[in-house]
Amino acid sequence: MESGPAIFAGTAFALFGATLLVWTGVRLAHRAPVAHGVSPATAAALTTLFGAAFLALGVWCFARV
């Protein structure tokens, strides 16, 4: 009964984190701005950090199942 919410949360976090990392990589590869009005290096670093954090949180949720 408790594994259902953990699987849902793990899937949501992992998908969001992976998508954020892929999106950031594509934006950087095309030299497009990651966030408007922010330094490109800061925006890339923060989105990479948060993408990796969400991906790790999703893996942690799956490990708790």
Backbone as CSV, one residue per row, in Angstrom:
resi,resn,N_x,N_y,N_z,CA_x,CA_y,CA_z,C_x,C_y,C_z
1,MET,0.809,-1.187,0.000,0.000,0.000,0.000,0.857,1.257,0.000
2,GLU,1.990,1.227,0.705,2.837,2.404,0.784,3.734,2.557,-0.433
3,SER,3.875,1.525,-1.240,4.776,1.617,-2.381,4.162,2.403,-3.536
4,GLY,2.852,2.505,-3.602,2.202,3.248,-4.688,2.612,4.710,-4.738
5,PRO,2.485,5.443,-3.628,2.915,6.840,-3.655,4.418,7.004,-3.900
6,ALA,5.232,6.085,-3.395,6.673,6.173,-3.618,7.007,5.973,-5.086
7,ILE,6.308,5.064,-5.742,6.549,4.838,-7.171,6.106,6.056,-7.977
8,PHE,4.959,6.629,-7.625,4.469,7.815,-8.330,5.427,8.986,-8.139
9,ALA,5.852,9.236,-6.898,6.757,10.349,-6.621,8.107,10.121,-7.291
10,GLY,8.617,8.892,-7.226,9.890,8.589,-7.862,9.847,8.803,-9.365
11,THR,8.753,8.400,-9.982,8.595,8.593,-11.425,8.520,10.071,-11.769
12,ALA,7.742,10.830,-11.001,7.602,12.265,-11.267,8.939,12.983,-11.101
13,PHE,9.640,12.720,-10.006,10.925,13.374,-9.774,11.954,12.968,-10.819
14,ALA,12.029,11.689,-11.145,13.019,11.219,-12.107,12.747,11.777,-13.507
15,LEU,11.490,11.791,-13.914,11.162,12.346,-15.232,11.460,13.836,-15.301
16,PHE,11.091,14.576,-14.244,11.351,16.010,-14.244,12.845,16.290,-14.246
17,GLY,13.608,15.588,-13.424,15.047,15.805,-13.358,15.744,15.468,-14.661
18,ALA,15.392,14.330,-15.247,16.008,13.927,-16.514,15.639,14.897,-17.637
19,THR,14.390,15.318,-17.667,13.950,16.260,-18.703,14.648,17.604,-18.539
20,LEU,14.794,18.051,-17.310,15.481,19.324,-17.068,16.943,19.244,-17.499
21,LEU,17.600,18.129,-17.244,18.991,17.970,-17.672,19.107,17.919,-19.195
22,VAL,18.212,17.198,-19.848,18.248,17.121,-21.314,17.951,18.479,-21.927
23,TRP,16.946,19.176,-21.396,16.573,20.495,-21.916,17.735,21.478,-21.771
24,THR,18.393,21.450,-20.629,19.532,22.336,-20.398,20.661,22.008,-21.367
25,GLY,20.928,20.743,-21.565,21.970,20.341,-22.502,21.691,20.785,-23.927
26,VAL,20.452,20.664,-24.349,20.086,21.085,-25.708,20.206,22.597,-25.846
27,ARG,19.750,23.337,-24.825,19.856,24.799,-24.880,21.315,25.237,-24.940
28,LEU,22.171,24.581,-24.152,23.581,24.940,-24.160,24.251,24.550,-25.474
29,ALA,23.864,23.422,-26.051,24.452,22.989,-27.316,24.114,23.952,-28.452
30,HIS,22.926,24.540,-28.404,22.517,25.496,-29.433,22.897,26.932,-29.080
31,ARG,23.609,27.097,-27.976,24.010,28.417,-27.479,22.809,29.342,-27.301
32,ALA,21.701,28.786,-26.898,20.491,29.559,-26.603,20.462,29.851,-25.102
33,PRO,19.799,30.930,-24.712,19.748,31.236,-23.280,18.929,30.196,-22.514
34,VAL,19.434,29.831,-21.355,18.722,28.878,-20.505,17.625,29.604,-19.734
35,ALA,17.926,30.814,-19.261,16.955,31.655,-18.567,17.216,33.096,-18.988
36,HIS,16.172,33.813,-19.290,16.316,35.196,-19.737,16.602,36.108,-18.552
37,GLY,17.542,37.009,-18.750,17.867,37.987,-17.725,18.834,37.489,-16.670
38,VAL,19.425,36.312,-16.882,20.355,35.737,-15.920,21.648,35.421,-16.659
39,SER,22.750,35.479,-15.948,24.033,35.122,-16.536,23.965,33.691,-17.078
40,PRO,24.462,33.448,-18.287,24.391,32.092,-18.851,25.077,31.031,-17.992
41,ALA,26.195,31.377,-17.392,26.900,30.401,-16.562,26.102,30.079,-15.299
42,THR,25.521,31.097,-14.697,24.709,30.888,-13.489,23.475,30.057,-13.804
43,ALA,22.799,30.388,-14.896,21.593,29.653,-15.264,21.908,28.193,-15.567
44,ALA,22.991,27.951,-16.294,23.364,26.577,-16.628,23.742,25.795,-15.381
45,ALA,24.479,26.421,-14.486,24.901,25.737,-13.264,23.704,25.401,-12.381
46,LEU,22.806,26.346,-12.206,21.654,26.105,-11.329,20.690,25.076,-11.907
47,THR,20.432,25.147,-13.210,19.517,24.158,-13.786,20.138,22.760,-13.775
48,THR,21.440,22.677,-13.982,22.104,21.377,-13.896,22.058,20.841,-12.472
49,LEU,22.298,21.714,-11.504,22.253,21.314,-10.102,20.864,20.823,-9.705
50,PHE,19.838,21.576,-10.064,18.478,21.174,-9.707,18.022,19.942,-10.488
51,GLY,18.424,19.816,-11.740,18.088,18.621,-12.497,18.683,17.374,-11.877
52,ALA,19.950,17.469,-11.489,20.602,16.328,-10.837,19.977,16.033,-9.478
53,ALA,19.583,17.077,-8.753,18.957,16.876,-7.439,17.603,16.176,-7.576
54,PHE,16.795,16.590,-8.540,15.505,15.941,-8.743,15.672,14.503,-9.218
55,LEU,16.656,14.265,-10.065,16.917,12.903,-10.518,17.360,12.025,-9.349
56,ALA,18.218,12.556,-8.491,18.655,11.804,-7.314,17.503,11.563,-6.348
57,LEU,16.622,12.530,-6.210,15.450,12.360,-5.350,14.527,11.265,-5.891
58,GLY,14.385,11.195,-7.204,13.591,10.125,-7.800,14.205,8.762,-7.569
59,VAL,15.520,8.668,-7.699,16.207,7.396,-7.437,16.070,7.016,-5.968
60,TRP,16.147,7.997,-5.075,15.980,7.734,-3.642,14.569,7.201,-3.358
61,CYS,13.559,7.783,-4.012,12.183,7.287,-3.820,12.051,5.851,-4.292
62,PHE,12.678,5.514,-5.408,12.614,4.132,-5.894,13.360,3.189,-4.963
63,ALA,14.408,3.662,-4.316,15.167,2.815,-3.399,14.369,2.528,-2.128
64,ARG,13.407,3.372,-1.805,12.604,3.192,-0.608,11.454,2.191,-0.795
65,VAL,11.213,1.782,-2.030,10.106,0.870,-2.329,10.400,-0.512,-1.803
